[in-house]
Amino acid sequence: MVTGGAGFIGSHIADGLLEAGHEVLVFDDLSTGHRENVPRGAELVEADLRDAAAVDAAVARFRPEVVTHQGAQTSVSVSARDPHLDATINVLGTLNVLDACVRHDVGRVVFASTGGAIYGEVPDGQRATVDWTPLPLSPYATTKLAGEGYLRCYEREHGLRSTVLRYANVYGPRQDPHGEAGVVAIFSERLLRGEPLQVNARREVGDPGCVRDYIFVSDVVRANLLACAGSIEAPVLNVCTGRETATQEIAERLIVELVPVGREAVVRPGPRRAGDLERSVLDAGPASPLGDVVSFEAGLAQTARWFASRKGEA
C-alpha cells in the first residue's frame, strides 16, 4: 500500500513495486496528486489520510504486507503559514496509518521523512549524517520528526517494524511545478514558456542561492524497494548524493538543456525566501545500501527531456 501514490514520488514508487511483481494499492485524496499518475495495474482508493475510518477500511480490505507512507503536506512555506493544517495531515494522518497497521497486522511501515529539512542548517564543508541531532526549523520538519518518534513508540509497544528514509531534495519526471517546492520543475516549466527565472538569495540578493543535495527520484524508488523487502538494516537512512548544488547552477544547466540556441533566457536575482535553509547537504554513510546513485547531470538531463516532451518540444 502506497499512501500518496498519485503524487510525484509515490507514483514512481508504485511503478517500481508493480515492476517488481507486487500487488499495489494507492491511497490518495488527489488534492495534490493526479489520477493519471496512478500506474495501470494499481488500485486507487481516493480518500484523505485524516479520515481514520477510510484509512482503516483500506488496510483492512487490502491487507498489505508493507505500507510505504509517502502521503503528506510537503511544502515548508505552507507549513509556516498554516502549521495546524500541516500537523493534521502529517501527524494525525500518520497516526491513522500506524493504528490501522497495528490493528490489521501489517508487517512493516516505510516512512518518508525529510533529510533536507530535519537537520536544520548544515555548515559549509560539512554533511549531515543520520546521527546528527535533528534541529527542525519549520513546522513541516517538526511534523516529520514527530512521525519518526511515533514509529519508535509503535515498534516498542506493538512490534510494528519500520524503516525511516530521510530524503534529500528529490527531483525528476512528474514533479509538480505548480506548488511552492521543486525548483527543478518550476525552472523547467518557466524556461519552456519563455519566462524569466528568479534565483532567491541564500543570504544577499545576487548570490548563487541556497545550497541543496538533489537526489533523482529513481534512487528514492530503489531505497523504498529495499526498505519494503526489509533489506535496509539501519532504522534510518539518508537518501542523498552528498553533492552540493546552488540554485544558480540549476538555472544554468537547465538553460543549456531547454533553451534553443539563439534565444536568450533571463535569470533575475531575488531576495531570500523566508523559512529557507541556507545549506542542506547530507551523508548517506559508508554502509548505504544504495551504492552508486544517478549523477545530478544525468538526472537533470532526463528530467529536462521529460518536461520538454510534455510541451511537444523534445
C-alpha positions as CSV (number, residue, x, y, z in Angstrom):
1,M,0.0,0.0,0.0
2,V,1.4,3.4,-1.0
3,T,-0.1,6.4,0.6
4,G,0.3,9.5,-1.6
5,G,0.7,7.1,-4.5
6,A,-0.8,9.6,-7.0
7,G,1.9,12.2,-6.2
8,F,5.3,12.7,-7.7
9,I,7.4,10.4,-5.5
10,G,4.6,8.0,-4.6
11,S,3.6,7.2,-8.1
12,H,7.2,6.3,-9.1
13,I,7.3,4.0,-6.0
14,A,4.1,2.4,-7.1
15,D,5.6,1.9,-10.6
16,G,8.6,0.2,-9.1
17,L,6.6,-2.1,-6.8
18,L,4.5,-3.2,-9.7
19,E,7.5,-3.9,-11.9
20,A,8.9,-6.0,-9.0
21,G,5.8,-8.2,-9.2
22,H,3.9,-6.8,-6.2
23,E,0.2,-6.0,-5.9
24,V,-0.2,-2.3,-5.1
25,L,-3.0,-0.2,-3.6
26,V,-2.6,3.6,-3.9
27,F,-4.3,5.7,-1.2
28,D,-4.5,9.3,-2.2
29,D,-7.1,12.1,-1.9
30,L,-5.9,13.7,-5.2
31,S,-5.6,17.1,-3.5
32,T,-2.0,17.4,-4.9
33,G,-1.6,14.1,-6.7
34,H,-3.0,13.3,-10.1
35,R,-5.2,10.4,-11.2
36,E,-3.1,10.0,-14.3
37,N,0.0,9.3,-12.2
38,V,-1.5,6.1,-10.8
39,P,0.1,3.3,-12.8
40,R,-2.0,0.8,-14.6
41,G,-2.3,-2.3,-12.5
42,A,-2.6,-0.4,-9.2
43,E,-5.8,0.0,-7.4
44,L,-6.8,3.5,-6.3
45,V,-8.6,4.4,-3.1
46,E,-9.5,8.1,-3.2
47,A,-9.6,9.2,0.4
48,D,-8.0,11.5,3.0
49,L,-5.3,10.4,5.5
50,R,-7.2,12.5,8.1
51,D,-10.2,10.1,7.7
52,A,-9.3,7.4,10.2
53,A,-12.2,5.2,9.1
54,A,-11.2,5.4,5.5
55,V,-7.6,4.5,6.2
56,D,-8.6,1.6,8.4
57,A,-11.1,0.3,5.8
58,A,-8.4,0.3,3.1
59,V,-5.9,-1.5,5.2
60,A,-8.5,-4.0,6.5
61,R,-9.6,-4.9,2.9
62,F,-6.3,-4.9,1.1
63,R,-4.3,-6.5,3.9
64,P,-0.9,-5.1,2.8
65,E,2.3,-6.7,3.9
66,V,4.0,-3.3,3.8
67,V,2.8,0.3,3.8
68,T,5.1,2.8,2.3
69,H,3.8,6.1,3.7
70,Q,4.5,8.9,1.3
71,G,1.3,10.9,1.8
72,A,2.0,14.3,3.4
73,Q,1.8,18.0,3.3
74,T,5.2,18.7,1.9
75,S,5.6,22.4,1.5
76,V,7.8,24.2,4.1
77,S,6.2,27.5,3.3
78,V,2.6,26.2,3.6
79,S,3.6,24.6,6.9
80,A,4.8,28.0,8.1
81,R,1.6,29.7,7.1
82,D,-0.7,27.0,8.4
83,P,1.0,24.8,10.9
84,H,-2.4,23.4,12.1
85,L,-3.1,22.0,8.6
86,D,0.4,20.6,8.4
87,A,0.0,18.8,11.7
88,T,-3.4,17.3,11.0
89,I,-2.1,15.7,7.8
90,N,1.5,14.8,8.8
91,V,1.0,13.9,12.5
92,L,-2.7,12.8,12.8
93,G,-2.7,11.3,9.4
94,T,0.4,9.3,10.2
95,L,-1.1,8.1,13.4
96,N,-4.2,6.9,11.5
97,V,-1.9,4.9,9.2
98,L,0.0,3.4,12.2
99,D,-3.1,2.5,14.1
100,A,-4.5,0.7,11.1
101,C,-1.3,-1.2,10.6
102,V,-1.3,-2.4,14.2
103,R,-5.0,-3.5,14.0
104,H,-4.5,-5.4,10.8
105,D,-1.1,-7.0,11.3
106,V,0.9,-5.1,8.7
107,G,4.5,-6.3,8.8
108,R,6.4,-3.1,8.1
109,V,6.0,0.6,7.5
110,V,8.4,2.6,5.3
111,F,8.2,6.3,6.3
112,A,9.1,9.1,4.0
113,S,10.9,11.7,6.2
114,T,13.0,14.7,5.3
115,G,16.7,14.9,5.3
116,G,16.5,18.2,3.5
117,A,14.8,19.9,6.5
118,I,15.2,17.8,9.6
119,Y,18.8,18.7,10.4
120,G,18.5,22.4,10.2
121,E,21.4,24.4,8.8
122,V,24.4,22.3,7.7
123,P,27.6,24.4,7.9
124,D,29.8,24.9,4.9
125,G,32.2,21.9,4.4
126,Q,30.0,19.5,6.3
127,R,27.4,16.9,5.5
128,A,24.7,15.8,7.9
129,T,24.8,12.1,8.9
130,V,21.9,10.2,10.5
131,D,23.5,10.5,13.9
132,W,23.3,14.3,13.8
133,T,20.9,15.8,16.3
134,P,17.8,16.9,14.4
135,L,17.1,20.6,14.5
136,P,13.9,21.2,12.6
137,L,13.4,24.9,11.8
138,S,10.0,24.6,10.2
139,P,6.6,23.1,11.2
140,Y,7.0,20.6,8.3
141,A,10.3,19.3,9.5
142,T,8.9,19.2,13.0
143,T,6.0,17.0,12.0
144,K,8.3,14.6,10.2
145,L,10.5,14.3,13.3
146,A,7.3,13.6,15.3
147,G,6.4,10.9,12.8
148,E,9.8,9.2,13.3
149,G,9.2,9.3,17.1
150,Y,5.8,7.7,16.8
151,L,7.3,4.9,14.7
152,R,9.8,4.2,17.5
153,C,6.9,4.1,20.0
154,Y,4.8,1.8,17.9
155,E,7.7,-0.6,17.4
156,R,8.4,-0.8,21.1
157,E,4.7,-1.0,22.2
158,H,3.2,-3.0,19.3
159,G,6.1,-4.6,17.4
160,L,5.4,-2.7,14.2
161,R,8.7,-2.8,12.2
162,S,9.7,0.3,10.3
163,T,12.3,2.0,8.2
164,V,12.7,5.8,8.0
165,L,14.0,7.2,4.8
166,R,15.2,10.8,5.1
167,Y,15.1,12.2,1.6
168,A,17.3,15.0,0.4
169,N,15.7,17.3,-2.3
170,V,14.0,14.9,-4.7
171,Y,13.6,15.8,-8.4
172,G,12.6,14.1,-11.6
173,P,9.8,13.5,-14.1
174,R,6.2,14.1,-12.8
175,Q,7.3,16.7,-10.2
176,D,4.6,19.3,-10.0
177,P,5.8,22.8,-10.8
178,H,2.6,24.5,-9.6
179,G,3.3,24.3,-5.9
180,E,6.0,26.1,-3.8
181,A,8.6,23.3,-3.8
182,G,10.6,21.7,-6.6
183,V,12.9,24.3,-8.2
184,V,13.9,21.9,-11.0
185,A,10.3,21.5,-12.1
186,I,9.5,25.2,-11.6
187,F,12.5,26.3,-13.6
188,S,11.8,23.8,-16.4
189,E,8.3,24.9,-16.9
190,R,9.2,28.6,-16.9
191,L,12.0,28.1,-19.4
192,L,9.7,26.2,-21.7
193,R,7.2,29.0,-21.6
194,G,9.9,31.6,-22.2
195,E,9.5,33.1,-18.8
196,P,12.3,34.5,-16.6
197,L,13.8,32.6,-13.7
198,Q,14.4,34.0,-10.2
199,V,17.2,32.8,-8.1
200,N,16.3,33.5,-4.5
201,A,19.2,34.6,-2.4
202,R,21.0,32.4,0.2
203,R,22.0,35.5,2.2
204,E,22.2,38.5,-0.1
205,V,20.5,39.3,-3.3
206,G,22.7,38.3,-6.2
207,D,24.5,35.4,-4.6
208,P,24.2,31.9,-6.2
209,G,21.2,30.9,-4.0
210,C,20.6,28.2,-1.4
211,V,22.7,25.1,-1.5
212,R,20.9,21.7,-1.6
213,D,21.6,18.0,-2.1
214,Y,19.5,16.9,-5.1
215,I,18.6,13.2,-5.4
216,F,17.0,11.7,-8.5
217,V,13.6,10.0,-8.0
218,S,14.7,6.6,-9.3
219,D,17.2,6.4,-6.4
220,V,14.3,7.1,-4.0
221,V,12.4,4.3,-5.5
222,R,15.3,1.9,-5.1
223,A,15.6,2.9,-1.4
224,N,11.9,2.2,-0.9
225,L,12.0,-1.2,-2.6
226,L,14.9,-2.2,-0.5
227,A,13.1,-1.0,2.7
228,C,9.9,-2.8,1.7
229,A,11.9,-6.0,1.4
230,G,13.5,-5.5,4.8
231,S,16.9,-5.2,3.2
232,I,17.9,-2.0,4.9
233,E,19.3,-2.9,8.3
234,A,19.6,0.6,9.7
235,P,16.4,2.1,11.2
236,V,17.1,5.5,9.5
237,L,18.8,6.1,6.1
238,N,19.7,9.4,4.4
239,V,18.7,9.1,0.7
240,C,21.1,11.5,-0.9
241,T,24.0,12.2,-3.2
242,G,26.3,14.2,-0.9
243,R,26.8,16.6,-3.7
244,E,26.1,20.3,-3.1
245,T,24.3,22.4,-5.7
246,A,23.3,26.0,-5.6
247,T,20.2,27.3,-7.3
248,Q,22.2,29.3,-9.9
249,E,23.8,26.1,-11.2
250,I,20.3,24.5,-11.7
251,A,19.3,27.5,-13.7
252,E,22.4,27.5,-15.9
253,R,22.2,23.7,-16.6
254,L,18.5,23.8,-17.5
255,I,19.1,26.7,-19.8
256,V,21.6,24.6,-21.7
257,E,19.1,21.7,-21.8
258,L,15.9,23.6,-22.6
259,V,16.5,26.9,-24.3
260,P,17.1,26.8,-28.1
261,V,20.3,28.4,-29.4
262,G,19.7,32.0,-30.2
263,R,17.0,32.5,-27.7
264,E,18.0,34.4,-24.5
265,A,16.9,33.2,-21.1
266,V,16.5,35.8,-18.4
267,V,17.7,35.0,-14.8
268,R,16.9,37.5,-12.2
269,P,18.3,37.7,-8.6
270,G,15.7,37.6,-5.9
271,P,15.5,38.1,-2.2
272,R,16.0,35.4,0.4
273,R,12.8,33.5,0.9
274,A,11.5,33.4,4.5
275,G,12.0,30.0,6.1
276,D,14.5,28.7,3.6
277,L,17.6,26.9,4.9
278,E,20.8,28.3,3.5
279,R,22.5,25.0,3.1
280,S,21.5,21.4,3.4
281,V,23.8,18.6,2.3
282,L,23.6,15.0,3.6
283,D,25.9,12.0,4.0
284,A,24.4,8.5,3.3
285,G,27.3,6.9,5.2
286,P,29.7,4.2,4.1
287,A,27.2,1.4,4.7
288,S,24.5,2.8,2.5
289,P,22.8,0.0,0.5
290,L,22.1,2.3,-2.4
291,G,25.7,2.3,-3.8
292,D,26.1,4.5,-6.8
293,V,23.3,7.0,-7.4
294,V,22.3,8.9,-10.5
295,S,24.6,11.8,-11.1
296,F,23.0,15.3,-10.9
297,E,24.0,15.9,-14.5
298,A,22.3,12.8,-15.9
299,G,19.2,13.1,-13.7
300,L,18.7,16.8,-14.7
301,A,19.1,16.0,-18.4
302,Q,16.5,13.2,-18.1
303,T,14.1,15.5,-16.2
304,A,14.5,18.3,-18.7
305,R,13.7,15.9,-21.6
306,W,10.5,14.8,-19.8
307,F,9.3,18.3,-19.3
308,A,10.1,19.2,-22.9
309,S,8.2,16.1,-24.1
310,R,5.1,17.3,-22.3
311,K,5.3,20.6,-24.2
312,G,5.9,18.9,-27.5
313,E,9.5,20.3,-27.7
314,A,11.5,17.2,-27.2
